[in-house]
Amino acid sequence: MSRKLKIGIIGCGGIANGKHLPSLSKQPEVELVAFCDIILSKAEKAAAQYGVEGAKVYEDYRSLIADPSIDVVHVCTPNDSHAEISIASLEADKHVMCEKPMAKTAADARRMVEAAKRTGKKLTIGYNNRYRPDSWFMKQICEDGELGEIYYAKAHAIRRRAVPTWGVFLDEEKQGGGPLIDIGTHALDLTLWMMNNYEPKVVLGTSFHKLSGKENAANAWGPWDPKKFTVEDSAMGMIVMKNGATIVLESSWALNTLDVKEAKCTLSGTEAGADMEDGLRLNGEKHSRLYTNKVQLDAGGVAFYDGKKEKSEEKEARLWIDAILNDKEPVVTPEQACVVSEILEAIYESAKTGKAVYFD
């Protein structure tokens, strides 16, 4: 394809301006031609900063996807509208990048998978933590079989006090949940991807509203309003896969702990283990001795040169555009992202009922 891909952005808030627009603007094969937001001034501002000359702005996403010249749509709206907009865009003959999590509900995520299959268009989900240097290298180690069979893992998404107080983050109706669906989703996606295991058998989960009611709480983004804090402040889950492999998922926006890790995983296999402490560490046994190796992830050692610096979100955008132009499977497939949504929903359900949730 010699012409440039024409991209439309639906939702011009924080994630669009913080990730999608800066990253897409660095891709030489694309043109940002259309911007939509229910607050028109946000679309106008984004178009002025990132759009091509004559870029169009819309208040209604249906008007944007009705334009047959648009090839790709990025959906950067609250979770409750991901499925509706993504499915409509796929049916309008667009490839779709939808921000994480895939959808507010597992049923909606499954509808998105079906729409992608039905239309033959590409659909991917914005799990940008896969593209970090430590994640990319750990995935290569897993694929090479260096860890053996990975049968135990931890998915970490723990903040001590970092509750997002803007937008709709605290609104359960729009988001579907709090830290579990917001940052726990990244940690779980990373872990399942490393294990290449997408067959859950049973889930047991708990969620807590222990700190959300506190007035004037210390918080990275200033105190939250307890009346608006309708989602959990932390949630935990244990996931047992069909082959017996077990994952412990931990997520919090506010928790009394010093063990803070976000979008990281710890893997234990039959041959070795790996974790994302202080970069990337490998551990195991050789010649009747235990070893721990720290992986150097940058070029290092050369004056005035520190290797090619490509941010994870820029790599995500580049490989997504490459998948479209060269008809490749995207790094994050809709089927993979759907399993993440199904497990998260099962943790919430288990937390509410106090019972384990079985798949199939």
Secondary structure, DSSP 8 states (H G I E B T S, - for coil): --S-EEEEEE--SHHIIIIIHHHHTT-TTEEEEEEE-SSHHHHHHHHHHH--TT-EEESSHHHHHT-TT--EEEE-S-GGGHHHHHHHHHHTT-EEEEESSS-SSHHHHHHHHHHHHHH---EEEE-GGGGSHHHHHHHHHHHTTTT-SEEEEEEEEE-SB----STTTT-HHHHSSSHIIIIIHHHHHHHHHHHT---EEEEEEEEE-SSTT-TT---TT----TTT--S-SEEEEEEEETTS-EEEEEEESB-S-S--EEEEEEEEESSEEEE-TTS-EEEEEETTEEEEEE---S--SBTTB------HHHHHHHHHHHHHHTT---SS-HHHHHHHHHHHHHHHHHHHHSS-EE--
